[in-house]
Amino acid sequence: MTNLRCTKKLLDRLKLPAKQSKPGTPTASTAKLGDWYATYLPLRPKHLVLAISQRARLAVLFPAAPLQTLPARFLEAVRHRLEALCISSEAIEQELAAMGEVQILPTGADRCRATMGTMTQFLQVIDYSQERQEHPEEIALYLGRYLVGITGQRDYFRPNNVARELLDPATVLEESRYALQLCVTIQESDPPIWRRLLVPASLSLHQLHHVIQSAFSWKGCHLHEFTIGEDDAALTYGIRYQFALDLDGGPDRSDQTLSLFRALPEVGSQLRYVYDLGDYWCHEVVLEECVESEVKWPRCLAGERCGPPEDCGGIGSYQEILAALAGGSSPVSQRELFEWLEWAGPSFDPTAFDLAVTNRGLSYD
């Protein structure tokens, strides 16, 4: 059993009375995240419901319509939100089973004022995010990283971290003990363009995307995709801007839903990372070593050659440019080469790699 305590605005939409429908104390929630508080957001183009858990202040956003099925869709939104935290499927199923039936209640005189205060904070963030036309999924992920204060104390916490510790403490503890040494190589590059990275095992694939972007001096201007497995067993992970994960032609799953600790289970495991689905810069990511270390920030240990400039046509075109620069046989004309160098910049050097500069970039991301 879980209590979904609704504001008057949401109860009015549900056509329920604002007073307790049954006398006595409501049934206590049996879930680890405790009661949830919800309100109605008449946004455009789609009206939403914002729900916040009392114990973790974790926020979920989902479409308000149809209101008749709100309890079931609330549970499904919670499932997607927990998946996005890389929480194990076993822990998610246990929490959903504990939540069980959803009991809709008014906020009531016994409401948690701290949670209601967090709701007010989040509503301000959502208003600002709506002005910037951000996707609801992006907004929910940002709210999970938002620093929330504890009433009467100076301590602050992030809802994402608290939810993971409440629901999946064993995995959180295990991931925190390890760092992964990865070798990332741009496929078909000759000579090889590669980086050796040491990263926390708890990073999600989406966070690894940002690490690779920085390590190769990419700009993040294009779509990306991870692939794990081969042939019919392959699964793709990337960005999905829908509440239900059913985007035709997109990745199979969100890259927020899988940590490196699970994606690369043993030394020698590998996955494929593609940046810019047009130019198709394909990177091979191999787990070289798993070490006991409380590394909190990604580091580059070694590498060779600079990352290719954005929008230069992919690895084939880039290799032709390099051959022309070296004075070898190439279909690239001198005029094309001059225009390319003018665009890439006069300081472009395909052999350049500066470890200190790379790590400074990683420390800012």
Salt bridges, closest charged atoms under 4 A:
ASP12 OD2 - LYS8 NZ 2.93
ASP35 OD2 - ARG5 NE 2.99
GLU76 OE1 - ARG79 NE 3.78
GLU76 OE2 - HIS80 NE2 3.63
GLU83 OE1 - HIS80 ND1 3.53
GLU93 OE2 - ARG79 NH1 2.45
ASP110 OD1 - ARG5 NH1 3.30
GLU134 OE2 - ARG132 NE 3.45
ASP168 OD2 - ARG262 NH2 3.53
GLU175 OE1 - ARG164 NH2 2.97
ASP255 OD1 - HIS206 ND1 3.14
ASP255 OD2 - HIS224 NE2 2.61
ASP276 OD2 - HIS222 NE2 3.55
GLU288 OE1 - ARG196 NE 2.65
GLU292 OE2 - ARG177 NH2 3.24
GLU310 OE1 - HIS222 NE2 3.67
ASP311 OD1 - HIS222 NE2 2.76
GLU339 OE2 - ARG335 NE 3.40
